Amino acid sequence: MDSISREIAFPDSRVVDEENFELDDDSDAIQSELLVKQYEGTISDGYSKIFVFDSLMSKALKKSFLRYKKVATFTCKPIKPKEYLENSDFKQKIFEPSEMYQIDASTCVLFTGEDLLEEAFYDFTNSVFNFASANPTFITSAALPAATHQCGVASEESVAPFVRSLNTSSYKKKVSLKPLEQPNILPGITASILSKCHCMKISALSLVLYIDTMSVDSIGWERLRHHVGNIPGGHVFYNVYVDRKLSCEGGQMFM
């Protein structure tokens, strides 16, 4: 398939021009560049419904969507510091990029890759918004360790796996899930997208799956699947299943 490759570089961003960049040996801050490859056939007016999954959720779900048309690939490339790039563990790892797939003419789903660095959140978020229509709705989903959840008094509703929700004031659909309690916060790229939606008064809902394993297994996904499927445009998720075999390293769990 022919593709159009373009590099995203915003004036106020922390994307660095590798050709003109002079390495500062006194600085150990990680900097990166974000490359976006957009494929032909993308809806020109943008998508009105965009589902975004964090990297942990994406590892469990993305293979079920490979039959759909790929809209774009987002690759985050670290370019400094030198010590970080020369790290043997980093060199040996093969990071999956973020990929966006079109479900229908108005809906797409974005699976966040493991290569996405925190320093690239700003640029990544702006890049994703380039695919949105004039009046979009964002649905984000993240998987977090249950041990990080603060609920005050323990109850059956806080036994992992369980789901919480967080939405912008512009999201007018009824949410049947229990809202995310304070002082819990939403980290990662899902927080970045939700924050921008809040500032721009865009409809957005985030579903947070708390788990006690190192990965999202079938039990955890079942807790979330129907909630995602009930969202307008999310019917496709009703038929998505995760392998029953627990896909975690050494059977370890979040402690």
NULO-598760 format. One record per residue (C-alpha): residue number from 1; x negated, y, z. Coordinates in steps of 0.25 Angstrom, whole numbers. Layout:
BEGIN
ATOM  nr  east north    up
ATOM NUM     X     Y     Z
...
This chain:
BEGIN
ATOM  nr  east north    up
ATOM   1     0     0     0
ATOM   2    -5    14    -4
ATOM   3    -7    23     8
ATOM   4   -10    37    11
ATOM   5   -21    39    22
ATOM   6   -21    52    29
ATOM   7   -29    57    42
ATOM   8   -21    64    52
ATOM   9   -28    76    58
ATOM  10   -21    87    66
ATOM  11   -27   100    69
ATOM  12   -25    99    84
ATOM  13   -28    84    85
ATOM  14   -40    77    90
ATOM  15   -42    70    77
ATOM  16   -57    71    73
ATOM  17   -63    73    60
ATOM  18   -73    62    60
ATOM  19   -81    68    48
ATOM  20   -83    81    55
ATOM  21   -83    76    69
ATOM  22   -96    78    77
ATOM  23   -98    68    89
ATOM  24   -99    74   102
ATOM  25  -108    65   111
ATOM  26  -103    72   123
ATOM  27   -88    69   121
ATOM  28   -82    55   123
ATOM  29   -68    59   119
ATOM  30   -62    49   109
ATOM  31   -58    56    96
ATOM  32   -51    49    84
ATOM  33   -45    51    71
ATOM  34   -31    47    66
ATOM  35   -29    41    52
ATOM  36   -15    39    47
ATOM  37   -12    31    35
ATOM  38     2    34    29
ATOM  39     7    24    19
ATOM  40    16    27     7
ATOM  41    31    26     9
ATOM  42    32    33    22
ATOM  43    45    40    24
ATOM  44    42    55    20
ATOM  45    52    61    30
ATOM  46    47    53    42
ATOM  47    53    43    51
ATOM  48    64    47    61
ATOM  49    61    35    70
ATOM  50    47    32    74
ATOM  51    44    20    83
ATOM  52    30    21    90
ATOM  53    24     9    98
ATOM  54    11    10   106
ATOM  55    -1     1   103
ATOM  56     4   -10   113
ATOM  57    18   -11   108
ATOM  58    12   -10    93
ATOM  59     3   -22    95
ATOM  60    16   -30    99
ATOM  61    25   -25    88
ATOM  62    18   -20    76
ATOM  63    17   -34    69
ATOM  64    32   -34    68
ATOM  65    32   -22    59
ATOM  66    21   -25    49
ATOM  67    32   -28    39
ATOM  68    37   -14    39
ATOM  69    30    -3    30
ATOM  70    18     3    36
ATOM  71    20    18    36
ATOM  72     6    23    42
ATOM  73    -6    18    50
ATOM  74   -13    27    60
ATOM  75   -27    24    64
ATOM  76   -34    31    75
ATOM  77   -49    31    73
ATOM  78   -58    35    85
ATOM  79   -70    43    80
ATOM  80   -77    47    93
ATOM  81   -84    45   103
ATOM  82   -95    37    97
ATOM  83   -96    28   109
ATOM  84   -81    24   108
ATOM  85   -83    21    93
ATOM  86   -95    12    95
ATOM  87   -89     4   107
ATOM  88   -89   -10   103
ATOM  89   -76   -13   109
ATOM  90   -70    -2   100
ATOM  91   -77    -7    88
ATOM  92   -72   -21    89
ATOM  93   -57   -17    91
ATOM  94   -48   -17    79
ATOM  95   -37    -6    82
ATOM  96   -24    -7    76
ATOM  97   -19     6    70
ATOM  98    -6    12    72
ATOM  99     4     9    61
ATOM 100    18    14    57
ATOM 101    29     6    50
ATOM 102    41    10    43
ATOM 103    54     3    48
ATOM 104    64    10    39
ATOM 105    65    24    33
ATOM 106    67    31    46
ATOM 107    59    22    56
ATOM 108    45    19    58
ATOM 109    37    12    69
ATOM 110    22    15    73
ATOM 111    13     5    80
ATOM 112     2    12    87
ATOM 113   -12     6    86
ATOM 114   -22     3    96
ATOM 115   -32    12    89
ATOM 116   -24    25    93
ATOM 117   -32    33   103
ATOM 118   -26    43   113
ATOM 119   -34    54   106
ATOM 120   -26    51    94
ATOM 121   -12    52   100
ATOM 122   -10    66    96
ATOM 123   -13    64    81
ATOM 124    -6    50    81
ATOM 125     6    56    86
ATOM 126     6    67    76
ATOM 127     4    57    65
ATOM 128    16    49    69
ATOM 129    25    61    69
ATOM 130    21    63    54
ATOM 131    30    51    51
ATOM 132    42    56    59
ATOM 133    54    63    53
ATOM 134    59    77    56
ATOM 135    68    71    68
ATOM 136    61    58    72
ATOM 137    63    49    84
ATOM 138    50    42    90
ATOM 139    51    29    98
ATOM 140    38    25   105
ATOM 141    35    13   113
ATOM 142    24    10   122
ATOM 143    20    -2   131
ATOM 144    13     1   144
ATOM 145     9    -7   156
ATOM 146    19    -9   166
ATOM 147     9    -6   177
ATOM 148     8     8   173
ATOM 149    23    11   175
ATOM 150    27    19   187
ATOM 151    41    17   192
ATOM 152    41    19   207
ATOM 153    50     8   211
ATOM 154    49    -6   204
ATOM 155    61   -12   198
ATOM 156    65   -22   187
ATOM 157    65   -11   177
ATOM 158    50   -10   179
ATOM 159    46   -24   177
ATOM 160    38   -26   165
ATOM 161    41   -26   154
ATOM 162    50   -14   154
ATOM 163    53    -2   146
ATOM 164    54    13   149
ATOM 165    58    25   139
ATOM 166    54    39   137
ATOM 167    60    49   127
ATOM 168    60    63   123
ATOM 169    72    72   126
ATOM 170    75    72   111
ATOM 171    78    57   111
ATOM 172    93    56   112
ATOM 173    95    41   111
ATOM 174   100    34   124
ATOM 175    88    27   130
ATOM 176    92    15   138
ATOM 177    79    12   144
ATOM 178    74    17   158
ATOM 179    65    30   156
ATOM 180    51    30   159
ATOM 181    49    34   173
ATOM 182    40    45   178
ATOM 183    28    46   180
ATOM 184    26    36   169
ATOM 185    20    41   156
ATOM 186    20    36   142
ATOM 187     6    35   137
ATOM 188    -1    34   123
ATOM 189     4    37   109
ATOM 190    19    35   113
ATOM 191    17    46   123
ATOM 192    11    55   113
ATOM 193    22    53   103
ATOM 194    33    55   114
ATOM 195    26    68   118
ATOM 196    26    74   105
ATOM 197    41    70   103
ATOM 198    44    77   116
ATOM 199    37    90   112
ATOM 200    44    90    98
ATOM 201    57    86   104
ATOM 202    58    73    95
ATOM 203    66    61    99
ATOM 204    57    50   105
ATOM 205    58    38   114
ATOM 206    47    30   121
ATOM 207    49    16   126
ATOM 208    39    11   136
ATOM 209    37    -4   138
ATOM 210    30    -7   151
ATOM 211    23   -21   150
ATOM 212    14   -29   160
ATOM 213     6   -36   148
ATOM 214    -5   -32   140
ATOM 215     4   -31   127
ATOM 216    18   -31   123
ATOM 217    24   -45   123
ATOM 218    38   -50   119
ATOM 219    44   -47   133
ATOM 220    39   -33   133
ATOM 221    44   -30   119
ATOM 222    58   -36   122
ATOM 223    59   -26   133
ATOM 224    57   -15   123
ATOM 225    62   -21   110
ATOM 226    77   -18   111
ATOM 227    75    -4   116
ATOM 228    67    -1   104
ATOM 229    77    -8    95
ATOM 230    89     0   101
ATOM 231    82    13    96
ATOM 232    88    18    83
ATOM 233    78    13    72
ATOM 234    72     3    81
ATOM 235    81    -9    77
ATOM 236    69   -15    70
ATOM 237    63   -18    84
ATOM 238    74   -28    88
ATOM 239    67   -38    79
ATOM 240    53   -36    84
ATOM 241    47   -46    93
ATOM 242    34   -48   100
ATOM 243    27   -61   102
ATOM 244    31   -68   115
ATOM 245    17   -72   117
ATOM 246    10   -61   126
ATOM 247     0   -54   118
ATOM 248    -9   -49   129
ATOM 249   -24   -52   131
ATOM 250   -27   -63   141
ATOM 251   -13   -62   146
ATOM 252   -16   -49   154
ATOM 253    -6   -40   159
ATOM 254    -5   -25   163
ATOM 255    -8   -24   178
